[in-house]
């Protein structure tokens, strides 16, 4: 099994923004004369940054686990608000990789991020490139998507290439006999040692 989490360093900016927003909103509510206008404006601002802070905390403690059966997302600290989600590889029906940002900037200056979207069996999952070992996660999910013959749109194919993943690297495996494909131990492993189903 491989597990992935969002490192604290990638969330520090969001934590700081949430704290600053909450600070501004609460300071205004406590220091300005009470009125419905003040309450609506700064109450809304405070609520927005509170939700943003809770979302950041949720991502901080989120664990994404992959094994031979599928993907599992869980957060024990937010179990009351969000139940564990699982997506079986056998049910995978959509694999998309999107990029948000300005590609015209050099790689060292680019501020964009990638977002991986997986769907299947009525379950939808999205992960962004702030996740630790995101490239490995994408590569593994791509192997499974190709193994199941899922089509790739042009944007996904281009984004795979930009991550250094050859969109044709598993095509040869699709032509293997059913016996070879069904033999789980004959399939390659990822760098983390997890076998590709």
Secondary structure as the mmCIF struct_conf table of DSSP 4:
data_model
#
loop_
_struct_conf.conf_type_id
_struct_conf.id
_struct_conf.beg_label_comp_id
_struct_conf.beg_label_asym_id
_struct_conf.beg_label_seq_id
_struct_conf.end_label_comp_id
_struct_conf.end_label_asym_id
_struct_conf.end_label_seq_id
STRN STRN1 UNK A 2 UNK A 5
STRN STRN2 UNK A 6 UNK A 6
HELX_RH_AL_P HELX_RH_AL_P1 UNK A 8 UNK A 31
BEND BEND1 UNK A 32 UNK A 32
HELX_LH_PP_P HELX_LH_PP_P1 UNK A 33 UNK A 34
HELX_RH_AL_P HELX_RH_AL_P2 UNK A 36 UNK A 61
STRN STRN3 UNK A 63 UNK A 66
BEND BEND2 UNK A 68 UNK A 69
STRN STRN4 UNK A 70 UNK A 74
HELX_RH_3T_P HELX_RH_3T_P1 UNK A 76 UNK A 78
TURN_TY1_P TURN_TY1_P1 UNK A 79 UNK A 81
BEND BEND3 UNK A 82 UNK A 82
STRN STRN5 UNK A 85 UNK A 88
HELX_RH_3T_P HELX_RH_3T_P2 UNK A 89 UNK A 91
STRN STRN6 UNK A 92 UNK A 100
BEND BEND4 UNK A 101 UNK A 101
TURN_TY1_P TURN_TY1_P2 UNK A 103 UNK A 104
BEND BEND5 UNK A 105 UNK A 105
TURN_TY1_P TURN_TY1_P3 UNK A 107 UNK A 109
STRN STRN7 UNK A 113 UNK A 120
TURN_TY1_P TURN_TY1_P4 UNK A 121 UNK A 122
STRN STRN8 UNK A 123 UNK A 128
TURN_TY1_P TURN_TY1_P5 UNK A 129 UNK A 130
STRN STRN9 UNK A 131 UNK A 131
TURN_TY1_P TURN_TY1_P6 UNK A 132 UNK A 133
HELX_RH_AL_P HELX_RH_AL_P3 UNK A 134 UNK A 147
TURN_TY1_P TURN_TY1_P7 UNK A 148 UNK A 149
HELX_RH_AL_P HELX_RH_AL_P4 UNK A 154 UNK A 162
TURN_TY1_P TURN_TY1_P8 UNK A 163 UNK A 164
TURN_TY1_P TURN_TY1_P9 UNK A 167 UNK A 170
HELX_RH_AL_P HELX_RH_AL_P5 UNK A 171 UNK A 174
TURN_TY1_P TURN_TY1_P10 UNK A 175 UNK A 175
BEND BEND6 UNK A 176 UNK A 176
HELX_RH_AL_P HELX_RH_AL_P6 UNK A 178 UNK A 182
HELX_RH_3T_P HELX_RH_3T_P3 UNK A 184 UNK A 186
BEND BEND7 UNK A 187 UNK A 187
STRN STRN10 UNK A 189 UNK A 189
TURN_TY1_P TURN_TY1_P11 UNK A 191 UNK A 192
BEND BEND8 UNK A 193 UNK A 193
HELX_LH_PP_P HELX_LH_PP_P2 UNK A 194 UNK A 194
STRN STRN11 UNK A 195 UNK A 195
HELX_LH_PP_P HELX_LH_PP_P3 UNK A 196 UNK A 196
#
